[in-house]
Amino acid sequence: MNMPAIGRFVGLLFLLVSCWSVHTSAIELDHSEVLNSVHRHGHETSRDADLSATAELNSSAELKSPHIQWGTNETHIELQLIYPTTGWIALGLTPNGGMDQSDVLFGYWDDARGKIVVQDRFNNAKPDTPVDLQLDEEQDWTPISGSQNSSHTILRAVRSLRTCDFLDRPFENGFMKVIFSYYSHDPASENGPIPKHTHRGSALINFLDSTASLIPTEPIVAHINFTMENFLVPGERTNEFYCRLIKMPKVTKKMHTVMQTPVIDPRGIQVLHHILIFGCTSDLKPTDEMANAAPFACGPEHNTYIMDSCFEVAASWAVGGKGSTYPANAGFPITPELEGRYYLLEMHYHNPDRIRTLDSSGISFGLTDQLRQQDVGMLMMGIYNFDEVISIPPGVDQFTIRAHCSDLCTNTLPEGGIYIFSGMPHMHNRGRILRARHFRGKKELPPLLNNRNFEFNYQTFTDISPPRQILPGDRIVVECTYSTKDDNETITGGEGTFNEMCLGYFDYYPRINMANCVAIYQWSGLISAIRYPPSKLIEGGVVSQPGETLLEAVDNRGLTEEIQGDVLAHLKDISWTSSAVRRMEDFYSSNRYKACCDMSEGPGLYTLHDNPPFLEPFQDDGAYECKNVPKEAQTTVGTPTGSTSANTNSAILIHMLIVTLAFYLGQELL
């Protein structure tokens, strides 16, 4: 090899090593979480009300609970575990909150060799061995660094968000169920048995949460507080709904709400289920007492006429939720024309222990006078039945119902459509999966939401980035999947937490004159699905007109309370065979329904003639799809400080050096 060739080789080698050092620079750890739901040897500590609180700590020695920090880029996640032990530590992604089928980052500080050991493991539970952490053949976690003092172990490692390894779970946008555990001693060897944990716990974490980047940069010049004021929760029923009508204060010029902050009174948090704020129409005429902001019973059974005029969702919060912020180009408008307009604050208290307590919770709007480009609105989609027409059979592991935001509604959108930038799923205790599927003609686009790990106690908005354009004629289908395997009776629709709901709340811009795009299922469909005898309808006085079927007569003129009661008695006595369950699912996927497009002002648009198109079952293979990950990004990155026996990065670097050397030697031989 001559001197110029050697010079070129050395130069390229220097560039190669320089590029490698860029790839191995650490991702900024800009998120943190305290894992404080810990079980110890068969007993557990009380679970904190909010597991999603971040912690600012000066040193790991101050920690009394496991603590994790993380950061992400487009292809990778870097995790740092800080656990209060000098033994092994583990963090797992789980499909159901348990150990079975969990994907585990496992590690410890090897005292004998003075290095950190990082391993990619998975658990495949067996009846006699519920915990069996096995080494993954593909070691996708690469160590970055590690250390240990007399009380804590720190492990830092990096992995692709999607590894294309079927034993690995992908990191996705949305809350993921996380388990963690640790022990006081190291394993005897890297490949040997793992002694059982002494501490374990679980949490829900959105590792790809980008809301931190949406913190407003504009000055907050005013606040509008929609809160209760030392309201005494009566504690008379399990589910209690109370409301206040609050007048919008005077503003002299248009302003934008750029953040909505939940105001949670610690006195009421143990019974508080959700908070909703609705904009009311200008023609609302409340009683004098209501007009003076006095709390009153509301919800599905009281003062329902108020809800007929207050239905445009302006803000929402549910158990486990955080505050809301908006993209930098959008804000919720507050204008001088809104002065004196009523907004309805609805509080749902879930109170099975009948606790009497004071509460001043609500939501605060933070306003700026530096206007943004777009006005924000909120659109509710899903099922608008809060009655027995929604009936979920008991003893079923998975039962799915669908609700269409019909193209009959979206046809009223402006030509350029709207852009949805965040969404929040809402179900109750039996909810497991909620997704919002997006159709344009016959083509299915990626879902707006795909929450595979719904958790009743953690309901918050998920960023949809980039914002999704919804065009006139698009159809959005909200699918809710429930598990009733532990129930012995049919679960019906309703606002109580023992009932079920299927809703999604979506933030969007530019703001339009539409508040809801929902489906209302008909009694005729339920009657057909449960095979209620037509003869009983006739006996009950249902009469069809010429050219009208008996079921069409039910839809067009309704049922008497007596017939409704008999239908529900029939429903209660059903033997839920597999075919009976299938008929019910078919009802919620193929029956005609009432498309409901509620307008913020003016009459809503209704039709009884929307027959849902046939939809193939959702193919949820995106969890392991890696076609959008660049080939070079499918290899983990990072420089280990004390590595596992399989050092992927070193092998790759050596391979690249050999290829480079061979190339130049080949050039000289030509």
N, C-alpha and C positions, 0 to 999 in steps of 0.2 A: 504494500500500500504506500503510495508516494505521499509527500508532505501536504500538498493541497487537499488530497483525499482525507488525510488524517485531520486536517483542519476543519474540513466540512463535517466529518463525522463527530469531532469534538463539539463543534458548534451545534449540530443537531441534537447531540446527546444533552448539551446544556439546556437547549430549548425544551427537550422532552421532559427533563427533570423539573424544569421551571413550571411547565404546564401541569405536571403531576402535583406539584405543591399547591397550585391553584385549586385543583380538584379536591385536595385533602384538607383545605381550609375548613374550619368548623362552621356549620350553620348557626346563625344567631339564635340562642335559646330565649325567645321572646314571650313564652307562655309558661305558666307554672300552676301547680295544683297540689293541695294537701290531701292525701288519702287518709281520711279520718273515720272510716267505718271499719273498725278492726274487731275481729273475733279472736278470742284467746281460749284455747283448750276447752271448747264446748260452751263457753259463755261469751257474750258479746257486749261491747260498750254501747251506749245509746247512740243512735245515728244522728249526726248533726243535721239541722234543718236544710243546710245548703252545702252540698259536697263540692260545689263548683267555685267556692271562694278561692281566690289566689292569695298567696302569702309573700310578703317581702321580708326576707331574712338576711341577717348579716353573715351568718356562718351556719354550716350544717350542724354544728354542735348544739344550736338552739332548738333543733327539731325534736319533737316528741312523737311525731307520726311520720310515716313514709311520705316523701315529697318527690315529685317529678317535675322536670323542666323539659321543654321541647321547642324545636323550631323546624320549619319546613321550607322547602323551595318547590319548584314545579314537579320534581321527580322523587325527592328523598325526604325522609324525616330523621332528625337527630334527637335522641332521647338521653336524658341524664336522670338516673335513679339515685336518690339519697335516702337510705333506709337506716333506721336506728338499730343496727345489728352488726356484728362482726362475722356473721356466717353468710350463707347463700341468700340471694334476693331474686325475686321474679315478678314480672308484669305480663299479664296475658290478655289477649283479645278473645272474647267469648261470644258465641251466638245467642246464649240464653241466660247468662249470669252465672253459670256453673262451670266446673272444670272440664267437662266432656267437650271434645272437639275444640279446645282452646289452643291458640297459637301463642307461644310463650317466649319472651326474652328472659333468659336465665343467666346468672353469673355470680361470681364471688372473687374475692381477693385471695390468691394462692399464697399463703404465708411462706411455704417452703421455698417456692421459686421466685417470690417477690414480683408477681405479675397479676394482671387482671385476666380472668377467664370469662369469655362471653360465648354463649351458646344459643342456637336457635332450636327450640324444642316444641313438641306438640303433645297433647294428651288425648288418648283414645281410651275412654273409660270402659271397663269391663265390670260385670255384675259383682265379682269378688274383689276387684281392684279399681275403685273409682278414680284413683290418682296414679297415673303411670306416665310420667314425663319421659318421652322418648326423643332421642336426638334425630333431628331432621337430616336427611341425606344431603340436602342443599342448605348450607349454612349461610343464611342471607344477612344476618346481623354482623357488622364489622366493628370491632372495638376501636374507640378513639382514645380513651384514657380511663384511668381508674385509680382509686386510692382508698386508704382505710386508716382510721385512728382508733382510739380505745373504745369508741361508742358507735361509730357510723361507718358504712361502706358507701362509696360513690362509684357508679359505673356510668360510662358515657359511650354510646354506640350509634351507628347510623345504618339505615336500611332503605331500600326503594319503597315508595308508597305502594306500588303493585309489583310483586316479585315474579309473577307467573308461576309460582310454586303452589300447587293445590293444597298443600298443608299450611300455607301461610294465608292469613286474612289480610285483605287490603285495608289501608287507612283511607277513609272516605269522609266526605263533607257531611256531617251529621253526628249526633251523639252515638258513641259506641260503648258497649258494655265492657268494662275493664275489671279484671280480678288481679289481686296482688297477694303475695305471701312472702314470708321469710322465716329463717331459722337461725339459731344461735351459733351453729358450727358449719364448716365447709363440708362438702362431700369428701369421701376418702380419696377419690380420683375423678378425673374428667369424665370417664366413661362408666364409673361405678354407680351403685344405687344412691338415690337421693333421700336422706332422712326426712321424715314428715315435718311439715311446717309447724311452728308454734304460734304464728300469727297469720291471719288471712283476712281479706275483706274485698269489697267491690265498690265501684263508682261508675259514673257515666261521664264521658269526656268527649268533646268535639275537638279532635286534634287539628282539624283544618279550619277552625273558626277564624274568619278573617275580619270580624267586627272590630278588632282592636285598631285596624287600619282606617276605620270609618269614624274615629273620634273627631268631632267637629273642630275646625280651626277658627271658625268665626266666634266673636264674643257673644256669650249668652247675656242678653240685656234684660230679659224678663222671664218669669215663670207663671204658668197657669196651673193651679193645683186642683185636680178632681179627686177629692178624698172624702171619706166619712169624717165626722167630727165627734170623737168620743161616743160613738154609737154603741149602745148596749145590745150585743147579740143575745136574743131572747133564750136560745137553747131549748126551744120547744119541739123542734123536729130535727131529723137527721140532715135534711137538706133544706136550707133556708135561703131565700133570695130577697135582698133588700136593695133599694135604689134611692138615688137622689137626683133631682133635676137641678142642674147648675147652669146659670146664665153665662154666656160668653161675655167677658168684660170688654170695655171699650178700648179699641186701639185706634190711633190716629192715622196709621198707614199700614199697608200690607207687611206682614212679617212671616217668617218661616220657622216652624218647629223643626229643629234639627236633632233633637234627642228626646226620648220618652223614658222617664226613669220610674220604676216601681217604688212606691213609698209603702213599705211593709211594716206595720206596727207589730213589734214583738209580742204584744198582748194578744193579738188576734191570729198570729201566724199558724197556730196549731189547728185552727178551724177554717182558715181561708183556703178556698179551692181555686177560684179564678176571679179576675176583674175584667170587665168590659166597659168601654166608653162608646156610646152611640150618638151620632148626630141626629137631631130631630128635625122634622119638617117645620116650615114656618107657620103652618096652620094648627099646630098643637095647642089645645086649650086645656091645661091642667087645672085641678082644683086649687083654691087659694093656698091651702096648706102645702101642697106639692110645689106650687110656684115659689114658695118661700124656702125651698131647699130642705124641707123636712123629710127624713127617711120614711119610706113606705114599703110595704110588702109588694113584691113584683114577681117576675118570672112566669112559669107556665100556668100558674093557678090564680094569680092575683093581678088586678089592674092591667089585664092583657091589652086593653085598648091603647095603653101608653106605648107598648111595643109595636103597634100598628103604625105609629108615627115616628118611632125612634128605632131605626134599623140599619143605619149606615155606620159600620164599625169604624171608629177613629183610632182606637188603641185597644190592646188586649194584653193580658198577663195571665199565666197559669202557673201552678205549683212548679217550682224549680226554674222558672224563667228569669231572664235578665232584662236589662233595659234594651231599648231599640235605638239604633242610629240609622242614618240613611246614606246613600252614596253621595259623593261630594257635589254632584250636580242637582240634587233634589231635596225638597223639604215639604213638610205638611203645612198648607197655607192657613194663616189666620188673617182675616181681612176686616176692615171697618164695617162691611155689610153684615158681618156675623154678630154685631153687637146686639145683645138681648136674646139671641137665638139659644134655645135650650139644648143642652147636652145631657145625656142620661148616663149616670154612673151606676153600673150593676155589680153587686157583690154577691158571690155565691159562697155560702158558708156550709162546709160539710162537717156536720157536728154530731156524730153517732153517740158521743158521751154526754150530749145535752149540756155543754159547758156554757155558762153565762160569763161573758167577758166583754170588756170595752175594746173598741177598734177604731183606728183613724187611718186605715190603709187607703190606698188609691194609686193614682198615676200622676206624675208631674210632667208638664210639657216645658222644655227649654227652648226659648225663642231667640232668634237673632233678627236684626234689621238689615243684615247684609243678604239680600235675596239671592237664591240659587236659581238655576236655569229652569228647573222643572218643578211642577206641583205634584205632590204625592197623594195617592188614594189607597184605600184598602178594600180588597174584594174578597168576599166570603164565598167559598164553593163547598159542595158536598150535599148531604141529605138534610132536607128541611123538615123531616118527620120527627116529631118528638112524642110519639105515641106507639101503640102496639102494631101499627102497620110495619114497623121495623121489629122483627122477631127473629132472634138468633137461637137455634136449637141448642139444648144442653148436651154436654158430654162429647163435644166435637173439638178436635185439636186445632183445625183450621177451617174457618168459615168466612167467605169473602162476599162483601156487598159492594156495589158500584153506584156512583152518582155522577151524572153527566152535567157539565156546564155546556149546554147545547150550542150548536152552530146557529140555532135560531136566535140565541142571545148574542153571540159574538158577532153576528152579522150587523149589529148596531154599532160596532166599534168604528172609530175613525179609520180612514184609508190606511194610515201608517200604523195602526194598531196601538198597542200599549206594551210596556216593557216591565215584566215582573222581576224584582230583584231580591225578594226574600219570601219565605213561607214558613208557616207554623202548623203542624198537624195537631188535631185535637180529637182524642177519643177518651174513653174512661179505662177502668181497671182491666178489662179483658182485651183491650186493643194490643196488637202485636206488630202489625206492619201497616203503614199508610204510604201510599204513593199517589202522585198526581201525574197521570199519563197524558201526553200531548199528541194530538192528531191533527194533521193538515191534509184534508182529503182522505185518501186511503193510506197515506204514509204516516207511520208512527215515528215521532221524533223522540229524543231522550227525555226521560221524565223530568218534570219540574221538581218534584220531591220523590225521594225513594228511601223512606225511613224504615229500615229493616229491624230496628231495635227500639221500637216505641216504648217509652217508659212513662207511665202516668204521672210520676212525681217530678219529671223533668221535661217540661213542655216549653220550648223556646223557639225563636225564629232561626232558620237556617239560611245563610247567604246563598243566593243563586247568582253565580258569577261566571261569565258575563251575564247581564240581565237578559232574560229570554223574551223575544218579541212574540206577542200573540196577535195574529192578524184576523181580520173579519173572516168568518167561516171556520175558524179553528174550533176544535172540540177538546175540552179538558175532562178527563175521567178520573175522579177521585175513587180509589179502591182502598177499602178498609178490611183488614183481616183480623179476626178475633179468635181467641181460644176460650172455650167454655168447658174444657175437659173436667174441671173441678166443680161444675154446676149440675144441679139436679132438676132445675126448672128453666123454662124458656126465659131468655133475657130480652127485654123489650126496649124500644127507643125511649129516650127521655133525658131531661137535663140533670137528674140526680145521678150521683156517682155509682149507684147500684144499677142504673140503666146504662145504655150505650148511645154514643153519638159518632158521627163520621163527618168531620168538617176540616177544612183547611182555610187558613187566613193568609192572604197574599198581599204584600206591599208592591205597588207598581207606580209608574208614571208614563205619560202625563195623565193627570186626574181627569176622569170622565164622569158622566151622569149615570153611574151604575154602582150599586152597593152590594148586591148579591147575584150570583149566577148558580142556582141550586136546583135540585131535583126533589119533587114531592111524589112519593109513590102512592098509588090509589088502593082503596079498600078492595076494589074488584080483583086486583092482582093477588092480594093476600087470600081472598075467598077462594080463588081458583087454585092457588098453591097448596092450601091446606085441605082442599076438596070438601069445602062446606057445601051441603046439599042445596041445589037450586030450589027444591020444593020448600025449604024453610024460608028462602027469600020471598017466595010468592006468598006463603002463609003470613009472613011479616008485613005484607003490604007493598012490596016492590012490584011496580007495574011498568012494563016496557011499552013504549009508544011504537006505532007502525014504523018498520024499518030499523028498529032499535033492539039490540040484544038485551038480555036481562042484566048482564054485567055492565053494559053501556048505561043502562038506567041507573045502576048504582053510582057510576062515576058522575053522571049528569045531575042527579038529584039527591045523592047521599043516602045514608042509612039512618034509621031511627036509633035512639039510644038503646032501645030494647033489642033490636037486631044486632047492634054492635056488641052488646053484652053476651048474646048467645054465640056470636062468632068467636069471642074471646074464650068463652067456656069450652067451645069445640077445640080451640087452639091448645088450651091447657091439657086436654085429654089425649092429645096426639101421641102415638107411639113413634118415636123418632128413629125409624129405620133409615138405612143408608139412602134408599130411594126417596123417602120423605125429606131428608136433609137436602138431597140434590134438587128436588122440586123448589125448595125455598131459595137455594142459590140461583137457580134459573130465573126465578121471579125477579131477583135483584140484578140480573144481567141482561134479560131479554124482553121483559114486559114494558109496555108503553107506560109513560109517566108524565107528570105535569112539569114542564119546563118553566122555571120561575126566574124572571130577570127583574129584580127590584131596582127601580131607579131612585137616585138620591132625591130628586124632585119630580113631581108629576106621577101619573099612574104607572104601575109596573106593567111589564109585558108578560102575558101568560098564554100558554097553549096546552091543549090536551092531546095534541097530535104528534108528539115526538116519540117515535119508535127508535130505540137505540140500535145502531148498526151492530152487526156481529163483530166481536173482537176476539182475537186469539189470546190465550192466556199470556200474561207478561213473561217474557223470557229474561229472567234475572241473571244472565251470565256476565253482566258487566263487572261483577265482583272480582272476577279473575281475568278480565280482559286487559291486555297490555299492549294492544296494537298502537295506542297513541303514545307509548313511552319509547323514546329513541333507543336504538339498540345499545348504544354506549351507556345509556342510563340504566339499563337492566343489570349492570354489574355494580355491586356496591362500592362505595368510595370511603376513604378515610385511612388515616395512618394509625395503626395500633400502637398503643403504649403497653407492651406486654400483650401478646396475641394468643389466639387459640392455635391448636396444632395445624389447622388448615388455614394458612394465611393467604387468602385470595388475592389481596392487593399486591403482595410481594411477588407472587407467581406471575401476575399480569405484567408487572413492571419488568421482571426478568425476561419474560417472553418478548416484550416490546424491544428491549435492549438487544436480544439475540437477533430478532428480525431486522433491526436497524443495522447491526454489525454485518449480518449476512448480505444485506442489500449492498452495502458499500464494498464488501469483499467481492461480490458478484460484479459490481461495476468495474473494479480493477482487473478482473479476469477477462472482461470482454475486449 
